[in-house]
Amino acid sequence: MPYGIYDMSTKDIVNFLLIYDAIDFSFWGNPKWTINVNGKNLDGGIALLHCIFNLFKDRNSEDVYQKLENISLEDFGNLLKGNVDIPLLKERYEIVKRIATIVNRKMNGNFYDYIKDKKCDKDLFKVILDNFTNFEDTRTYQGKTIYFYKLAQLLTSDILHVVENKEQVQVDYSNLLGCADYKIPQVMQGFGILEYDSELFSILESKSEIEENSPFEVEIRASMIIVINYIHEQIDKSIDRIDINNFIWGKGQDKTKDYRPYHLTRTISY
C-alpha cells in the first residue's frame, strides 16, 4: 500500500480500510475527478486513498470515527476536493456517516477490535454484511438473484492481507471469488481473454452509460468472475482467486497500456 499506510498499527489500518473500501466506487466522469498531490495528478481509487489516508494519518482512528459521525457534507466535500466534485458525493457522505455511527455505538469506536479474531474470509465477510448495509451488492437476472458483493470481498481481502503481513499470522481468503468491477473486465478484454458481442462492443466504444441491474451490466460482471474461476482451475491451487483478481487489476494501473473503454455504470457497488 502507498503513502506509508503500513507504518500505521494494524488497528488503525483496518479502521481506515473500512471507510476507504466502503466508498471506493464509481469515479468515471467527464472531466474525471482528479486531485493534485505535489504537482502530480491522481484520480480514481488512488486519489481517494490519498484523501482518506490524510484523514487517518498521525491520528487515533477512534478519534477519526468520532469526527466522521458528526462531519458536515461541506467538510466531507472539502476532504475530497478536486478539480470537480467526486461523483455520488452525497451517497459517499451518507455511507461514511452511517458506518461511523455503527462503529461508535456498537463497536466502541473500534472496528478492528470487533473483528480481530476473524482470520477466515467467511467469518469476516459475514460480520461486514451483518453490520453494514452499504456492502449489499446483488442484481436480478432472468428472475434470479445474482450475488456479487464486490466491496465486501475487497474489504475482506484487504483486511486479511494486512493482518497476514503485519502480524505474520495465517489467514484464509481462499473462498473469495473476485471483485466484479469495471476495470478488471476492461483488462481482460485488452488481453483477449474476454470478448464482447458487437452490440455491447459498440455501446462501450461510444461510452454510453449502461444501467445498473441491466442484462449487459450483470453479464459483464458475471463473466469476469467466471474467467477468474476458470484461470484458477487451470493453475497451481496455492494461488487463490482473489490473488488472480488483484494481479489483473494491477495490470490495469499500467498507464502505458492502451485499453478499450470500460463499461460506464453509475453505482455505489463498484
C-alpha positions as a printed Julia matrix, in Angstrom:
270×3 Matrix{Float64}:
   0.0     0.0     0.0
   1.28    3.53   -0.8
   1.68    6.62    1.38
   3.17    4.81    4.35
  -0.08    3.14    5.32
   1.82    0.11    6.62
   3.57    2.4     9.09
   0.29    2.61   10.98
  -0.76   -0.02   13.5
  -2.88   -2.95   12.33
  -5.79   -1.48   14.27
  -5.59    1.89   12.51
  -5.1     0.33    9.07
  -8.17   -1.88    9.47
 -10.28    1.04   10.72
  -9.02    3.11    7.79
  -9.85    0.34    5.31
 -13.46    0.1     6.47
 -14.06    3.72    5.49
 -11.92    3.66    2.36
 -13.26    0.46    0.81
 -16.86    1.41    1.62
 -16.68    4.41   -0.74
 -14.2     3.07   -3.3
 -16.62    3.19   -6.23
 -17.7     4.98   -9.42
 -15.01    7.51  -10.3
 -15.67    7.9   -14.03
 -16.84   11.19  -15.46
 -16.01   13.9   -17.98
 -13.91   15.5   -16.7
 -12.78   12.79  -14.31
 -12.46   13.71  -10.64
  -8.76   14.42  -10.02
  -6.65   15.72   -7.16
  -3.19   17.21   -7.31
  -0.55   15.91   -4.91
   2.89   17.53   -5.03
   2.39   18.52   -8.65
   1.13   15.09   -9.71
  -2.47   14.43  -10.74
  -4.15   11.43   -9.14
  -7.56   10.02   -9.93
  -9.79    7.06   -9.1
  -9.16    4.81   -6.14
  -5.58    6.02   -5.65
  -6.77    9.62   -5.28
  -9.47    8.54   -2.83
  -6.93    6.52   -0.87
  -4.74    9.6    -0.52
  -7.66   11.71    0.74
  -8.85    9.18    3.31
  -5.32    8.35    4.44
  -4.72   12.04    5.18
  -7.74   11.9     7.48
  -6.28    8.99    9.47
  -2.56    9.83    9.29
  -0.99   10.54   12.69
  -4.38   10.28   14.39
  -6.02    7.72   16.64
  -8.6     6.0    14.44
 -11.2     6.05   17.24
 -10.97    9.86   17.2
 -11.41    9.86   13.42
 -14.61    7.84   13.74
 -15.99   10.3    16.29
 -15.26   13.09   13.83
 -16.85   11.25   10.91
 -20.08   10.58   12.76
 -20.63   14.33   13.05
 -18.94   15.63    9.89
 -20.92   18.02    7.69
 -21.45   17.45    3.99
 -19.46   20.61    3.28
 -16.47   19.41    5.3
 -16.68   15.96    3.73
 -16.72   17.56    0.29
 -13.63   19.58    1.2
 -11.9    16.37    2.29
 -12.39   15.05   -1.26
 -11.88   18.37   -3.01
 -10.6    18.05   -6.56
 -10.98   19.63   -9.97
 -14.7    18.72   -9.87
 -16.99   17.2    -7.25
 -16.42   13.49   -6.88
 -19.36   11.51   -8.34
 -22.0    10.42   -5.82
 -20.61   12.76   -3.18
 -23.8    12.75   -1.08
 -24.08    8.96   -1.26
 -20.47    8.56   -0.09
 -21.1    11.04    2.7
 -24.17    9.19    3.95
 -22.34    5.84    3.85
 -19.42    7.2     5.88
 -21.71    8.81    8.47
 -23.73    5.6     8.83
 -20.64    3.41    9.21
 -19.09    5.76   11.77
 -22.31    5.78   13.79
 -22.5     1.98   13.83
 -18.84    1.57   14.78
 -19.07    4.18   17.53
 -22.27    2.9    19.09
 -21.98   -0.85   18.56
 -18.22   -1.46   18.42
 -16.93    1.11   20.91
 -15.41    3.14   18.1
 -13.06    0.36   17.03
 -13.96   -1.95   14.16
 -10.61   -3.73   14.43
 -11.27   -4.9    18.0
 -14.65   -6.17   16.87
 -13.19   -8.42   14.15
  -9.59   -9.06   15.24
 -10.24  -12.75   15.95
 -11.62  -13.33   12.44
  -8.87  -14.95   10.37
 -11.13  -16.69    7.82
 -12.77  -14.82    4.96
 -16.19  -16.41    5.51
 -16.33  -15.22    9.12
 -15.11  -11.7     8.41
 -17.32  -11.37    5.35
 -20.39  -12.26    7.44
 -19.57   -9.62   10.06
 -19.27   -6.98    7.34
 -22.6    -7.85    5.72
 -24.42   -8.27    9.02
 -23.46   -4.78   10.18
 -23.12   -2.51    7.14
 -25.95   -2.45    4.59
 -23.96   -0.38    2.08
 -21.97   -3.52    1.19
 -25.06   -5.23   -0.2
 -24.42   -5.89   -3.88
 -26.92   -8.07   -5.7
 -28.58   -7.98   -9.09
 -31.62   -9.65  -10.65
 -31.05  -11.57  -13.87
 -33.72  -13.6   -15.64
 -35.66  -13.83  -12.41
 -32.71  -14.97  -10.31
 -30.72  -13.08   -7.68
 -27.03  -12.73   -8.54
 -24.65  -12.11   -5.65
 -21.54  -10.05   -6.38
 -20.56   -8.26   -3.14
 -17.59   -6.56   -4.76
 -16.73   -4.13   -1.98
 -17.4    -6.63    0.81
 -14.97   -9.05   -0.83
 -12.45   -6.25   -1.35
 -12.61   -5.2     2.31
 -12.37   -8.81    3.49
  -9.33   -9.39    1.28
  -7.62   -6.14    2.24
  -8.04   -6.74    5.97
  -6.81  -10.33    5.84
  -3.8    -9.41    3.72
  -2.88   -6.65    6.18
  -3.25   -8.98    9.17
  -1.2   -11.65    7.39
   1.61   -9.25    6.52
   1.65   -7.1     9.64
   1.11   -9.79   12.26
   2.69  -12.72   10.42
  -0.27  -15.0    11.14
  -2.04  -17.5     8.94
  -5.28  -16.34    7.37
  -7.7   -17.87    4.88
  -9.06  -15.91    1.92
  -9.49  -18.93   -0.35
 -13.28  -18.57   -0.53
 -13.25  -15.12   -2.14
 -14.24  -15.23   -5.81
 -13.16  -11.87   -7.19
 -14.23   -8.23   -7.18
 -16.58   -7.64  -10.1
 -16.0    -4.07  -11.24
 -15.35   -2.2   -14.5
 -11.53   -2.19  -14.57
 -10.91   -5.94  -14.47
 -13.24   -6.74  -17.4
 -11.5    -3.94  -19.31
  -8.1    -5.52  -18.72
  -9.42   -8.98  -19.58
 -10.7    -7.64  -22.89
  -7.35   -5.97  -23.51
  -5.54   -9.28  -23.04
  -8.02  -11.12  -25.26
  -9.44  -13.36  -22.55
 -12.87  -11.74  -22.52
 -14.81  -10.79  -25.65
 -17.99   -8.75  -26.14
 -20.58   -9.21  -28.87
 -20.95   -6.49  -31.49
 -23.87   -4.71  -29.78
 -22.14   -4.44  -26.41
 -18.82   -3.55  -28.05
 -20.5    -0.61  -29.82
 -22.06    0.6   -26.56
 -18.7     0.55  -24.81
 -16.89    2.23  -27.7
 -19.46    5.06  -27.74
 -19.05    5.44  -23.97
 -22.78    5.21  -23.46
 -23.95    4.57  -19.92
 -25.16    1.07  -19.06
 -27.91    1.0   -16.48
 -27.33   -0.63  -13.13
 -29.04   -4.05  -12.98
 -29.41   -4.17  -16.78
 -28.62   -7.51  -18.5
 -25.39   -6.15  -20.01
 -24.12   -4.91  -16.65
 -24.84   -8.22  -14.94
 -23.33  -10.25  -17.8
 -20.08   -8.23  -17.82
 -19.62   -8.62  -14.07
 -20.59  -12.3   -14.04
 -18.31  -13.11  -16.97
 -15.39  -11.59  -15.09
 -15.99  -13.93  -12.15
 -16.3   -16.91  -14.5
 -12.96  -16.07  -16.15
 -11.18  -15.78  -12.79
 -12.62  -19.11  -11.72
 -11.53  -20.71  -15.0
  -7.97  -19.4   -14.6
  -7.93  -20.7   -11.04
  -8.91  -24.17  -12.23
  -6.0   -24.24  -14.71
  -3.16  -23.22  -12.4
  -1.49  -24.08   -9.1
  -4.24  -24.07   -6.46
  -1.88  -22.37   -4.0
  -2.78  -19.16   -5.88
  -6.18  -18.02   -4.66
  -8.82  -16.47   -6.87
  -8.58  -13.13   -5.09
  -4.85  -13.04   -5.91
  -5.66  -13.62   -9.59
  -8.18  -10.8    -9.28
  -5.57   -8.48   -7.77
  -2.96   -9.36  -10.39
  -5.32   -8.5   -13.25
  -6.43   -5.29  -11.52
  -2.79   -4.31  -11.14
  -2.27   -4.64  -14.87
  -5.0    -2.07  -15.33
  -2.91    0.51  -13.47
  -0.27    0.46  -16.21
  -0.76    3.84  -17.85
   1.38    2.8   -20.84
  -1.22    0.21  -21.91
  -3.99    1.48  -24.19
  -7.12   -0.43  -23.18
 -10.52   -0.15  -24.83
 -13.16    1.8   -22.84
 -14.63    0.16  -19.74
 -18.37   -0.04  -19.15
 -19.96    3.0   -17.52
 -22.49    2.23  -14.79
 -23.21    4.76  -12.06
 -23.46    2.72   -8.88
 -22.28    2.54   -5.27
 -21.36   -1.13   -5.8
 -18.05   -0.59   -7.67
